[in-house]
Each structure stands twice: as structure tokens, then as C-alpha cells.
Amino acid sequence: MSVIKEFLFTLAQFLLPHHLLSRLIGYLAECRWHWLKNTLIKQFIDAYKVNMSEAAKPDPKSYACFNDFFSRALKPDARTFPEQGNEIACPADGTISQLGDIEQGRIFQAKGHNFSARELLGGTQELADQFDGGKFATIYLSPKDYHRVHMPLAGELKQMIYVPGRLFSVSPLTTSQIPRLFARNERMVALFDTEQGPMAIIMVGAMIVASIETVWAGLVTPPKRQLQAFQYGQPIKLKQGEEMGQFKLGSTVILLFGKDVMSWKQEMYADRSVVLGETLGELNN
């Protein structure tokens, strides 16, 4: 893409009515007219070379609507998870955007850009301090990928935070162009206690993402787009590999771990393709 095209694409991100456009696409994606939903699904599969052989329902016509297809389940044996208790599983299919250390409370986004853990987590310094000096990984889910998110480690949910925001595209181009992108987009922050300490899983919304859902709360986007925190008195415990949420029309997952808890595997690096269940790193103890 030329410099001029990159500039125009980035400029359009600021001018487009993000939420209105996403709602309109969301209505279309929920349409159950057979001729329309079958056409949309077929064109999408052809355009993005979606591998339907690993889907629990491989027949594209068996889905009630486009969103039903997009958030499709996999066959039970389509992915495997680590057998060793000290390994951290990849939470989704996708591509590593970045991973590394959280340095002085800041997370690397792309060349020339970073953002604060405090912003990402909704503006609470106390939460951000739990991850200072720790590790992060950002995983981009492209349109062709499986769009359910699973647990990297076993954990007990302590808090969910909905953070309102924009819906910029999260493509590699926009992450390289728009400062603090992931701390500006709408997102859901799930904070877990694990045997190794705190773990955060952040599901970041994006352009034309119709919704973010979790297994414990369903649709997490409230009618009024205001910062909201949800506490859970009853234990919600999820094992490694269990589904914890899903996107409608794709986006990004960010993982945060505390200081001295774990290390990323050496073969994990930016732009590397990963699959659900693959070992991303190992616990230090």
C-alpha cells in the first residue's frame, strides 16, 4: 500500500461513524433470510479461504445467520492443549502482533507507539500495578480465524470491566499508524486469580465488530456505553482450555501476567501465526 493510500485509510478511521457502521453490519450479520445469509457465508469462505473441515458444522448452509457461522465451534479434536501443568496455552487462533515485557507500566503496540496498562485496564492504577514489570502478548484474529477465546491457564474470575471507546480497525496497518489504539477501542477486561497470581484477558473491539460475549455474562456491551465494573461473589472457575468468550466479526486479545510469573517461549515473536492451544510460554515456578 502506498504512503498516500495508508494516509487516506488511517484518516478514514477517524471520520467514519464507528458505532453506527458496526450496528448496521451487525443487523446484516444477524439476518436469517436463507438466500442472503447463504450468499454472505459462501462469499466470505471463498474470499478468506476459511477451513470448514475443522468446524463442528462443516456445511455452510447449516448456520442460522452469518454471525452463527462466524462464531462457529470447532470439532472437539481440532485443537490440543498443553499436557504439562507449567505451560501457558494460546487463547485463540491468530497472529502475534507483539509480546514482551510491561516496562514502567507501558505496553508496546508497534514501532513508535505504546500505551499504558492503566489505560488498557480502565484507568485504575491499583489494577495496573499488579502487572507492572510483567509480561504481555497481543494476538490479532484475522477474518478467517476461529473467533472463540479460551483460557490460557486455569483461573477464577474476580472482576469484569467494560470500557467504552472507539472502534478503530485493529489491522496491522492501523496498529502501526494510530497511537494507543488498544487503549482507545471499546473492550472487555476479565481479571482472573490463578495459582501463579493475577492474569488479565482483554478482548478488544474493532470496526464492524457486532459484539463481545463471555460465557458467564453473555453480551457485555451495555445499552449505555459507560465504564462499568462487575464483581462476582459466586466463584466462576474456568479450566485451561475452556471457552471464556467470543467475538462477532473479529478483533484482538491481549494477555497480561504479573512480574516474574512466566516467560514467553523463544520461538514466539511478532508476526508469527499461532493456533489455539499452542504453548506460548512457561511458568517460572
N, C-alpha and C positions, 0 to 999 in steps of 0.2 A: 504494500500500500504506500502511495506517495505521501510526502510530507503534507501536501495540501489536503489530500483525502483524509489523512489522520486528523488534521486540524478540524476539518468540517465534521467528521464523525464525533470527535470529542465535544465540539461546540453544540452539536445536536443533543448531546446528553443533558446539557444544561437547559435547553429550550423546550424539550418535549415534556408534555404533561404526564409524568411517570405513572402516577396512581390511576388516572383516568384511562390511560392506554392499557395498563395492566388489568383493570376491571373489565374493559371491553374484550380483551383477549381471553380473560377468564370466563366470560359468558360464552364465548365461542367454543372454548375448550370443554365446556360442560354440556354443549348441545348434543341431544340424543337422536337427532334425525339420522337415520341409517345412512342415507346417501352422502350426507355431509361429513359425519364423523368417520365413515369408512374411507372417504376420499382424503381427508386430512391425515389420517393414520398412515395410509399407503404412501402418500407423498412424503411424509416425514421419514418413514422407514427407508424409502429409496434415496432421499436426499442425504441422510446421515448414516446410511449403512448400518442400521440397527440390527444386532444379532438376536433374532427372535427364537433361535433354537434353545437358548438358555432360559427363556421366560417360562413361568409356570403355565401360562396360557399362550402357546405359540401362534395360535390363529388370530391374526389382527382383527378379524371381524367379530371376535368373541367379546370385545370390550364395549362397555355401555356408552362410553364417550371418549374423547381424546385424553382428558385428564386421567381416566381409568387406565388407559393404555400407558400414559407417560409415567405413572407411579406404579407400574406393573411389578408384581412379585417375581422372584426368580425360582427356578426349581430348587428343591431342598439341597441337592448335591452340587449346585452350580458354583458355590464358593466354599472354601475351607478356612478355618481359623486356627491360630497357633495352638499347639499342644502343650508348649511349655508355659508355666504359670508366670514367668517373668517377661513375657513378650507382649508388646502393645500392638493391637490389630489396627489396620487401616479401616476407618469408619465408612468408607464409600469408594465406589469406582470413580476414577477421575485422573487428574494430573496434579502433581505437587506444584503449586505456584511458588511458595517459598517455605523454608523451615530453618530453624536455628534457635538462637538464644534471645530471650527477652532482656534487653540491655537498658538499664536505667529507666525501666518502665515502658520502653518503646519496642514496637514490633515492626520489622522490616516488611515493606509492601513490594517495592520494586525500586530500581535504580533511581535515587534521588527522592524517594518517598518513604515515609514511615508514619506510624500513628501510635497513640498511647494505649496501653492496656486499660487504663481508666476510662477513656472514651469508649472503647470497644465494649466494655462490660456495663456501660450505662451511667458512668460518671461517679462511681463510688470508689474512693481511694482505698478503703479498707479491703474491698474485694481485689483490687489491682495488686495490693501489697502481697497477697497470698501467692502471686505468680512472679513477683519481681526476681530477676535472676534465673528464672526457669526456662522452659522450652516452649516453642510454638510450632505449629505446622498449619499451612493453609492449603486446602485441596479444592481445586476447581472442578466442578461437574459440568461436562460439556453436554449438549443436547442429546447425544447418542447414549449417554451413560445411564446405568441403573440409578434411580433417584431416591432410594431409601437410605437412611443413615443408621448405622449400627454402633453398638458400644465398643470402644477400643479396649476398655477394661471394665470389670465388674464395678458397680458403684451404687450408692444410694443418693437419690435426688434430694437436694436440700432447698433449692430455690430456682425458680424460672423467672427471667426478666424479659419483658417485651420492650424493645427500644424502637420508637418510631424513627423514620428517616426517609431519605430519597430512595429511588430505585434505579441507580445507575447500572448500566451493564457491568458485569464482572469479567468480561473477556480479557485476555492478556493485554490487548491494546489499551483498554480503559484503565486497567490497574497500573499501567506504565505512564499514563497521562494525567489521571485525576488524583490529586493529593488526598490522603486519609480516606480513601474510597470505602473501606470496610467499616470504618468508624462513622461513616455518614449514611450508609444504607440502612434500611429497616432490617431488624434482626431479632432472633430469639436466642437468649443466653441461658443455658442449662448448667447449673453448678452442682457437681457431684462430690460426695465424700468417697474416697477409695481407701483401701488398706495402706496405700502409699501417700495419702494426703489428698488435697483438692485437685479436681480436674474440671475444666470448663469445656463444653462443646457449644460452639456458636454457629447457628445456621443463619447465613446472611441472605437476605432477599435481593432480587435483581430485577432489571427491566423485564416486564411481562410475566414475572412470577405471580401466579394466581394466589398462592397461599403457602404458608409453612405450617405443618402439622406435627404434633407429638403424640405418642401412644398414650400418654396419661391425660392430656388436655384437649386433644383434637385440634381444631383450628385455633391458632394462637393469636391471630390478628384481631384485636378488639374493635368494636364499632367506632369508638373514639380513639384516634391514633395518639395516645398519650403514654409516656413512660409508666409501666406498671410492673410491680414485683409480686410474685406469687409464692407464698410459703406453703410447705406441705407437712402437716402434722402426722399424717399416717405414712409409714415408710413406703417409699416407691423404690424397689430394688431391682436392678437390671443386671443380668449376667453379661460377660464378654460375648459379643456376637449377637446379642438380642437387638431387634429393631428398636430405635428410640424416636424416629421421626421421618418425615418425608417432605420433599419439595414438589410443587406443581410447576413445571417448566424450568427447573434447574437453577443452580447457583453455586454457593461456596460454603465449605465447612472449615472452621478454624478450631484447632485443639490447643489448649493451654495446660501445662503441667508446672508444678512448683519447683523450687530450686533444689538441685542435687537429687531429684527423684528418678530421672531417666536420661537416656542418651539415644539420639537417633542413629540408626544403622548407617555406616559409611556409604553404602550404595544408594542411599536416599538423597536426592538433590533436586533443585529446581528444574522444572520441565520434564521430570520423569513421570511416565504413566504408572499408575498403581491400580490395584483392584481391591475390592472389599475383602477383608480378612488377611491380606498380606501383612507380614511383620514390618512395622515402621521403625520400631525401636525396642530397647530393652530397659527394664527397671534396674536401678543401680544396687538394690538390695533385695 
